[in-house]
Amino acid sequence: VFNGLAEAADGLIVMGNSQWMDPANKNWFKPGVALQSVRVVEVESSGSPLLRPLIDLPGELLAVTELDRNGFLAFTRTPQKGKSSEIQASACDGYEAYFIASLEAPAYGAATAGGRRLFVANKEGVERHLLTNDGEFTAETPLESGWMPDSLRWIDGILIGARWNALFLADDASTDLTKWKFPTWNPGVDRVVPTANGGLLVPFGEYGVERLER
């Protein structure tokens, strides 16, 4: 079952897949248990798309980065006992996934990745971890917004975080945040579009679109 996360580039579409039923005997797994994988689709300039076999992953797909014909990085998360989870980074050549590194994170809450940086929401903002060339996660200076984002999105080299009445924006490796607050509106990061000069376009339903400048 498509889990809602997809990324496309260089003629490939990568989609997260969660199987809640054992394909061998058609029995349902226990609640909260699923087989996690990723599906790669080749889209050529002509002809029908080619659906590659499922690629097993160590957890549920939460981000795909550095996607091209040679492969991609897959960031996944697996719930652990208590209030923690494990986030994994795997290298994928488009046919197999190879585990690189993992770290402990909260069991729930927003998380995403951009390039080789992993972003995880906390009570004061966002933790940042860099996946080094040595195959390890290294903690970086956190982003301090003063509040916990409900959702995070990486797009065009910027990180956008949101909660019900606020947004923030941060560039790739910078720790500087630009923040906005709203009276009662939930903007939602999926609908926000970066502008050419580094600002944001935020849809506000029947009220139109607000241009937010830095």
C-alpha positions in Angstrom: 0.0 0.0 0.0 1.4 3.4 -1.0 2.2 5.2 2.3 1.9 8.7 0.9 5.6 9.6 0.4 6.9 9.9 -3.2 9.8 11.6 -4.9 10.6 12.0 -8.6 13.7 13.0 -10.6 15.7 12.0 -13.7 13.0 9.8 -15.1 12.4 7.8 -11.9 9.5 7.9 -9.3 10.2 6.5 -5.9 7.3 5.6 -3.6 7.1 4.3 -0.1 5.2 1.0 0.4 3.7 -0.5 3.6 2.3 -4.1 3.6 0.0 -4.9 6.5 -0.6 -8.5 5.3 1.8 -11.4 5.1 2.2 -12.1 1.3 3.0 -15.7 2.0 -0.1 -16.8 3.9 -2.4 -13.7 3.4 -2.8 -13.3 7.2 -2.8 -9.8 8.7 0.2 -8.8 10.8 -0.2 -7.7 14.4 -1.4 -4.1 14.9 1.5 -1.7 14.2 3.5 -4.3 12.3 4.1 -4.0 8.6 6.6 -4.9 5.9 8.3 -1.7 4.7 9.7 -1.3 1.2 10.1 1.2 -1.6 9.0 1.0 -5.2 10.9 2.5 -8.1 9.1 3.3 -11.4 11.0 4.1 -14.6 9.3 6.7 -16.8 10.8 6.9 -20.3 10.1 9.6 -22.9 8.1 7.0 -24.8 6.5 3.6 -24.0 5.0 2.4 -20.8 6.5 3.0 -17.4 8.5 0.1 -16.0 7.7 -1.1 -12.5 10.7 -2.5 -10.7 10.4 -5.1 -7.9 9.9 -3.9 -4.3 13.0 -3.1 -2.4 13.0 -4.0 1.3 13.7 -1.2 3.8 14.5 -1.4 7.6 11.6 1.0 8.4 8.9 3.2 7.0 10.1 5.6 4.3 10.1 9.2 5.5 12.4 10.9 3.0 14.2 10.3 -0.3 17.2 12.5 -1.3 20.0 12.7 -4.0 17.7 10.8 -6.4 19.1 10.2 -9.9 19.6 7.3 -12.3 22.4 6.0 -10.1 20.2 5.6 -7.0 19.2 7.6 -3.9 19.4 7.8 -0.1 16.4 6.4 1.8 15.7 7.7 5.3 13.3 5.4 7.3 11.9 5.2 10.8 11.1 2.2 13.0 9.2 2.5 16.3 10.9 1.1 19.3 9.6 0.2 22.8 8.5 3.2 24.8 8.7 6.7 23.4 11.6 6.3 21.0 12.2 5.2 17.5 15.2 4.5 15.2 15.8 6.5 12.1 17.9 4.7 9.5 19.8 5.9 6.4 20.2 3.5 3.5 21.9 3.8 0.1 19.8 2.4 -2.8 21.0 1.7 -6.3 17.4 1.4 -7.5 17.3 -2.4 -7.0 18.7 -3.1 -3.5 19.0 -1.0 -0.3 22.2 -1.0 1.8 22.1 0.1 5.4 24.5 3.0 6.3 23.7 4.3 9.8 21.0 4.9 12.4 20.2 7.1 15.4 17.6 7.2 18.1 14.8 9.8 17.8 11.3 10.4 19.3 8.8 7.8 18.4 6.4 10.3 16.8 6.7 13.8 15.5 7.8 15.4 12.3 11.0 14.4 10.5 12.4 14.9 7.0 15.7 15.0 5.2 17.4 17.2 2.6 20.6 16.1 0.9 22.5 14.3 3.7 20.9 16.2 6.5 18.3 14.7 8.7 15.8 17.1 10.5 13.8 15.9 13.6 11.3 18.1 15.4 11.7 18.6 19.2 10.0 20.9 21.7 12.2 23.9 20.9 12.5 23.5 17.2 14.5 21.0 15.1 17.5 18.7 15.7 19.9 18.5 12.8 22.1 15.5 12.0 24.6 15.2 9.1 25.3 11.9 7.4 29.1 12.0 6.9 31.2 10.4 4.3 32.3 8.0 6.9 28.7 6.6 7.2 27.9 8.1 10.6 25.3 10.6 11.8 26.9 13.7 13.4 24.8 16.1 15.5 24.8 19.7 14.3 23.7 23.0 15.9 19.8 22.8 16.3 17.3 25.2 14.8 15.6 27.0 17.7 12.1 28.2 16.8 10.8 28.2 20.4 8.0 25.8 19.5 7.6 22.3 18.1 6.7 22.0 14.4 3.9 19.6 13.6 5.3 19.2 10.1 8.5 19.6 8.2 9.2 19.9 4.5 12.5 20.2 2.5 12.1 21.9 -0.9 14.5 23.7 -3.2 17.3 23.8 -0.6 15.2 25.2 2.3 13.5 23.7 5.3 10.0 24.7 6.1 8.4 24.0 9.5 4.8 24.6 10.6 2.4 24.3 13.4 -1.3 25.5 13.5 -0.5 29.2 13.7 3.2 29.6 12.7 5.8 29.0 10.0 9.5 29.1 9.8 12.0 28.9 7.0 15.8 28.0 7.1 18.4 27.6 4.4 20.5 24.5 3.9 23.3 24.7 6.4 22.3 27.9 8.2 21.0 28.1 11.8 19.2 31.4 11.1 15.4 31.1 11.0 12.8 33.4 9.5 9.5 33.1 11.4 5.9 34.1 10.9 2.8 33.9 13.1 -0.8 34.0 12.1 -4.0 34.7 14.1 -5.8 31.4 13.8 -4.9 29.8 10.5 -3.1 26.5 9.8 -1.0 27.1 6.7 0.3 23.5 6.2 3.8 22.9 4.7 2.5 20.8 1.8 0.7 23.9 0.3 3.6 26.4 0.8 5.6 27.3 -2.3 9.1 29.0 -2.2 9.4 32.2 -4.3 12.4 33.2 -6.5 13.6 35.8 -4.0 13.7 33.3 -1.1 10.3 34.1 0.4 7.1 31.9 0.6 3.7 31.8 -1.0 1.1 30.6 1.5 -2.5 29.7 0.4 -5.2 30.9 2.8 -8.3 29.3 1.3 -10.9 31.7 0.2 -8.8 34.6 1.3 -6.3 34.0 -1.5 -2.5 33.7 -1.2 -0.2 35.5 1.1 3.4 36.4 0.0 5.8 36.2 2.9 9.1 38.0 2.5 12.2 37.5 4.6 
